[in-house]
Amino acid sequence: MKKIITPILLAATLVSCNNTTNNKPETSEETKAETTATPEELQESYQEINTDEALIATALMAAPAESREECTVIGYNMAGEFVTLKEGSNEFICLADDPTKEGFNAACYHKSLESFMARGRELKAEGKNHNEIFDIREEEVKSGKLKMGDPGSTLHIYYGAKALYNPETNLVDGAQYRYVVYIPWATSESTGLPESPVEPNHPWIMNPGTHRAHIMITPLKGEDK
């Protein structure tokens, strides 16, 4: 069971949409009292991610909203087995959060990347470290033994410090997004992208000139909803 960190509530993410009807909004103190949740009430809306159903629901939040229903979901279930948690039919595979690890981290990637991702999981299970995994896959991609994925394949990451979610919305408390576009062997010169972000949300190229070259984009907090 993960260690649960008391959630820091972000009120900005929970403000209701403005009323777009012609009726004037209620402004009385009585109405405000009825419709404004207290911090304690908002905190109670988050629960532990401690069922397979919760793992699936939160993993799907990593995918583009219009694609979530048909995504495949894989990962460790609550029994500690790496399984297919949900069968899908579209181009996305979602990797659920590992319930044995601190915090929350789910991902969704194009299915053409599965051989590459699966190889990484296999090498990690063998005890290989990050650098060893990088070097082994680099050589295997160069030799043609390992398929890197179609150029431009995407990886969507949904991550945060707390493994708590709202079962009504499936949003993970405090989680945010990061986006990756794989462009193997690309460089700063071939793309015009810097090798570090110019601004916090500016795209940049990571691992240039390697099999794992990719465009990295981290939206500013609140711009990825």
Secondary structure per residue as TSV (DSSP state, phi and psi in degrees):
chain	resnum	aa	ss	phi	psi
A	1	M	-	360.0	134.7
A	2	K	-	-72.2	154.2
A	3	K	-	-76.1	121.5
A	4	I	-	-88.8	126.7
A	5	I	-	-96.4	130.7
A	6	T	-	-55.6	122.9
A	7	P	-	-67.7	140.2
A	8	I	-	-92.9	113.7
A	9	L	-	-76.4	135.8
A	10	L	-	-107.7	95.4
A	11	A	G	-60.3	-29.7
A	12	A	G	-62.3	-27.2
A	13	T	G	-83.1	-6.2
A	14	L	G	-116.9	10.1
A	15	V	-	-75.5	132.8
A	16	S	-	-70.1	156.8
A	17	C	-	-66.2	149.3
A	18	N	-	-66.2	145.2
A	19	N	-	-69.8	122.8
A	20	T	-	-103.6	8.3
A	21	T	S	-80.8	173.4
A	22	N	S	-78.4	-13.1
A	23	N	S	-72.6	140.5
A	24	K	-	-71.5	141.0
A	25	P	-	-68.8	147.9
A	26	E	-	-66.9	137.4
A	27	T	-	-127.7	2.4
A	28	S	-	-68.5	156.7
A	29	E	H	-63.0	-34.1
A	30	E	H	-64.1	-43.2
A	31	T	H	-65.6	-41.6
A	32	K	H	-59.7	-41.1
A	33	A	H	-64.8	-32.3
A	34	E	H	-77.4	-29.2
A	35	T	H	-107.4	-9.3
A	36	T	-	-99.3	118.4
A	37	A	-	-78.7	144.9
A	38	T	-	-81.1	159.8
A	39	P	H	-54.3	-37.5
A	40	E	H	-65.4	-40.6
A	41	E	H	-66.2	-40.3
A	42	L	H	-65.8	-39.7
A	43	Q	H	-62.5	-38.7
A	44	E	H	-68.0	-16.5
A	45	S	T	-75.2	-13.1
A	46	Y	-	-95.0	139.5
A	47	Q	E	-130.8	164.1
A	48	E	E	-66.3	147.2
A	49	I	-	-88.6	88.2
A	50	N	-	-131.5	20.4
A	51	T	S	-134.9	159.9
A	52	D	H	-62.4	-35.3
A	53	E	H	-63.7	-39.0
A	54	A	H	-69.5	-37.1
A	55	L	H	-61.5	-42.7
A	56	I	H	-65.2	-48.9
A	57	A	H	-60.3	-42.3
A	58	T	H	-77.0	-31.0
A	59	A	H	-64.2	-39.4
A	60	L	H	-64.6	-21.6
A	61	M	T	-68.0	-15.9
A	62	A	T	-75.5	-21.5
A	63	A	S	-83.9	158.0
A	64	P	-	-56.6	140.1
A	65	A	G	-54.4	-40.4
A	66	E	G	-72.8	-10.8
A	67	S	G	-108.6	-6.6
A	68	R	G	-60.3	-39.5
A	69	E	G	-60.3	-34.7
A	70	E	G	-104.0	11.5
A	71	C	-	-74.8	148.1
A	72	T	E	-83.9	142.6
A	73	V	E	-124.1	126.3
A	74	I	E	-123.3	166.7
A	75	G	E	142.6	-175.1
A	76	Y	E	-77.8	130.9
A	77	N	-	-85.6	-178.7
A	78	M	T	-69.5	-14.2
A	79	A	T	-88.0	-1.2
A	80	G	S	86.8	14.2
A	81	E	-	-100.8	137.3
A	82	F	E	-85.1	113.8
A	83	V	E	-141.0	172.2
A	84	T	E	-86.0	111.8
A	85	L	E	-80.7	-28.6
A	86	K	E	-151.7	128.2
A	87	E	-	-79.4	141.2
A	88	G	-	-133.2	179.7
A	89	S	-	-135.9	2.7
A	90	N	S	-105.5	-163.3
A	91	E	S	-85.5	2.4
A	92	F	E	-109.4	142.3
A	93	I	E	-119.7	126.2
A	94	C	E	-102.9	137.5
A	95	L	E	-106.5	116.0
A	96	A	-	-71.6	159.8
A	97	D	-	-60.3	142.6
A	98	D	-	-83.3	111.8
A	99	P	T	-65.8	-10.0
A	100	T	T	-91.3	-5.6
A	101	K	S	-105.8	151.9
A	102	E	S	-66.1	144.8
A	103	G	S	75.0	-163.0
A	104	F	E	-133.7	136.2
A	105	N	E	-155.0	110.9
A	106	A	E	-122.5	158.5
A	107	A	E	-145.1	159.0
A	108	C	E	-140.0	127.7
A	109	Y	E	-137.3	159.4
A	110	H	E	-64.6	140.2
A	111	K	G	-60.7	-22.1
A	112	S	G	-68.5	-13.9
A	113	L	G	-88.7	-2.8
A	114	E	H	-61.2	-40.9
A	115	S	H	-60.4	-42.2
A	116	F	H	-65.3	-45.9
A	117	M	H	-66.8	-42.6
A	118	A	H	-63.8	-37.8
A	119	R	H	-63.6	-39.5
A	120	G	H	-62.3	-42.4
A	121	R	H	-64.9	-39.0
A	122	E	H	-63.4	-45.8
A	123	L	H	-66.7	-37.1
A	124	K	H	-64.5	-39.4
A	125	A	H	-65.4	-25.3
A	126	E	T	-80.2	-3.9
A	127	G	T	95.2	8.5
A	128	K	-	-72.4	143.0
A	129	N	-	-87.1	178.9
A	130	H	H	-57.6	-47.4
A	131	N	H	-66.2	-38.2
A	132	E	H	-65.4	-42.3
A	133	I	H	-62.3	-43.1
A	134	F	H	-59.5	-49.7
A	135	D	H	-65.9	-40.5
A	136	I	H	-65.7	-46.0
A	137	R	H	-68.9	-34.4
A	138	E	H	-57.7	-48.1
A	139	E	H	-67.1	-39.7
A	140	E	H	-68.5	-35.7
A	141	V	H	-69.1	-42.6
A	142	K	H	-59.7	-39.9
A	143	S	H	-79.3	-11.6
A	144	G	T	88.8	-0.4
A	145	K	S	-68.4	-33.5
A	146	L	S	-119.6	130.2
A	147	K	-	-84.9	125.2
A	148	M	-	-76.6	-26.4
A	149	G	-	118.3	163.3
A	150	D	S	-67.8	138.3
A	151	P	T	-55.3	132.9
A	152	G	T	89.9	3.9
A	153	S	-	-63.9	144.1
A	154	T	E	-109.4	153.3
A	155	L	E	-130.2	126.0
A	156	H	E	-112.0	126.7
A	157	I	E	-116.3	133.4
A	158	Y	E	-123.8	114.7
A	159	Y	E	-145.0	158.2
A	160	G	E	-170.9	173.8
A	161	A	S	-84.1	-15.3
A	162	K	-	-120.9	134.4
A	163	A	-	-94.8	61.1
A	164	L	E	-129.6	141.1
A	165	Y	E	-140.2	160.9
A	166	N	-	-94.5	112.7
A	167	P	T	-66.2	-14.7
A	168	E	T	-83.6	-35.1
A	169	T	T	-109.0	-18.0
A	170	N	-	69.2	8.3
A	171	L	-	-73.9	137.8
A	172	V	B	-90.4	134.8
A	173	D	T	-59.3	117.6
A	174	G	T	77.4	3.2
A	175	A	-	-73.9	154.9
A	176	Q	E	-140.3	175.9
A	177	Y	E	-111.3	155.3
A	178	R	E	-142.2	142.2
A	179	Y	E	-122.0	140.8
A	180	V	E	-129.5	136.3
A	181	V	E	-122.7	115.6
A	182	Y	E	-80.5	128.3
A	183	I	-	-137.1	76.7
A	184	P	T	-49.3	136.1
A	185	W	T	72.5	-0.4
A	186	A	-	-69.1	156.5
A	187	T	-	-131.2	174.1
A	188	S	H	-60.9	-38.5
A	189	E	H	-68.4	-36.5
A	190	S	H	-79.9	-17.2
A	191	T	H	-114.7	-22.9
A	192	G	-	80.3	8.3
A	193	L	-	-92.4	143.6
A	194	P	-	-72.4	162.2
A	195	E	S	-90.6	5.6
A	196	S	S	-152.1	153.2
A	197	P	-	-67.2	134.2
A	198	V	S	-73.4	-37.7
A	199	E	S	-129.6	164.2
A	200	P	T	-54.9	-30.7
A	201	N	T	-109.5	17.3
A	202	H	-	-85.6	135.4
A	203	P	-	-66.5	144.3
A	204	W	E	-148.5	165.7
A	205	I	E	-104.3	130.5
A	206	M	E	-114.3	147.5
A	207	N	S	53.4	45.7
A	208	P	T	-60.6	145.0
A	209	G	T	77.8	5.9
A	210	T	S	-117.5	173.9
A	211	H	T	-60.5	-26.9
A	212	R	T	-99.8	17.0
A	213	A	-	-58.5	133.0
A	214	H	E	-155.0	152.1
A	215	I	E	-82.7	129.4
A	216	M	E	-110.8	130.3
A	217	I	E	-134.1	121.8
A	218	T	-	-119.3	103.9
A	219	P	-	-61.4	153.8
A	220	L	-	-65.5	151.5
A	221	K	T	-55.5	127.4
A	222	G	T	94.0	-8.6
A	223	E	S	-99.5	4.3
A	224	D	-	-113.6	17.4
A	225	K	-	-92.7	360.0
